[in-house]
Amino acid sequence: MTKRKQQQILTTAEAMFNRFGIKKTAIDDIASDARVAKATIYNYFGNKEGLLKALITQKIQQFESRLLNTAETAINPVDAIKSLIQEHIRLFTSNPFINDPALLDNELKEELNQKEEHLLQKIVQHASRKGLLQSGDSNQIINTLLLLIKGLESSIKNISFSMDSLNDSINFISETFFKNTAKEGHNGTA
């Protein structure tokens, strides 16, 4: 299968999973909308779970690429954390199927969590090297930020998400854990 054909199937599957949910989306429907034979999907992805796994893997790779790019261009740790959270919001709001209860493959979600944790470690270590931490316990900072992200994920699922609330939380965390962030380009917006 050509990469273009594979991407066509993944794009179609993504749109259908987002619109109808994972359980209500059938391979027959994906094949019809993607204008490929049903057997083509089975040959290259194995089954609906394989197709879903390929799609989520692609989303995680795109997420990681955007995270690394935004973290590298951030002025200070707070901006880097805001970038990470904004990318997390983008991932979950533009791909509602990721929150679908039918998605039981915790291995993929764990991969996403590990990538976020790794990036947070890099951000906090960088802040520590620059003397920007209020506290010397970087693990506590990382765990608090991960809890914020998980709470955010839960809010997105329950449609109770608010950018103002998010900004307030980030500002509180930045004032609690980081020194002089306002002087280094932090403007209080996400």
Residue pairs with C-beta under 8 A, 6 or more apart in sequence:
1 40
1 43
1 44
5 36
5 40
6 44
8 34
8 35
8 36
9 30
9 34
9 36
9 40
9 41
9 44
9 45
9 51
10 51
10 54
10 55
10 58
11 34
12 30
12 33
12 34
13 25
13 30
13 34
13 51
13 52
13 55
14 55
14 95
14 97
15 33
16 25
16 29
16 30
16 33
17 25
17 52
17 55
17 97
17 100
18 95
18 96
18 97
21 97
21 100
21 102
22 48
22 52
22 97
22 100
22 102
22 103
23 100
23 102
25 48
26 48
27 38
27 41
27 42
27 47
27 48
27 51
28 38
30 41
30 51
31 37
31 38
31 40
31 41
34 41
41 51
45 51
45 54
49 105
52 103
52 105
53 105
53 108
56 98
56 103
56 105
56 108
57 108
59 91
59 95
59 98
60 108
60 111
60 112
60 115
63 87
63 88
63 91
63 112
63 115
64 115
66 87
66 90
67 83
67 84
67 87
67 115
67 116
67 119
68 119
70 80
70 83
70 84
70 86
70 87
71 80
71 83
71 84
71 119
71 122
71 123
74 80
74 82
74 83
74 123
75 184
75 185
75 186
76 127
76 132
76 178
76 181
76 184
76 185
76 186
77 123
77 124
77 126
77 127
77 132
77 174
77 178
77 181
78 170
78 174
78 178
78 181
78 186
79 185
79 186
80 123
80 126
81 120
81 123
81 145
81 170
81 173
81 174
82 170
82 190
84 116
84 119
84 120
84 123
84 149
85 148
85 149
85 152
85 166
85 170
85 190
86 190
88 116
88 149
88 152
88 153
89 152
89 156
89 161
89 166
91 98
91 112
92 98
92 99
92 153
92 156
92 157
93 156
97 103
99 153
99 156
99 157
103 109
113 146
116 146
116 149
117 142
117 146
120 142
120 145
120 146
121 138
121 142
124 133
124 138
124 141
124 142
124 145
125 138
127 133
127 178
128 136
128 138
131 179
132 178
132 179
132 180
132 181
133 141
133 177
133 178
133 179
134 176
134 177
134 178
134 179
135 141
135 177
141 177
144 173
144 177
145 173
148 169
148 170
148 173
152 161
152 166
155 161
155 162
155 165
163 190
166 190
167 188
167 189
167 190
170 190
171 188
174 181
174 186
175 181
182 188
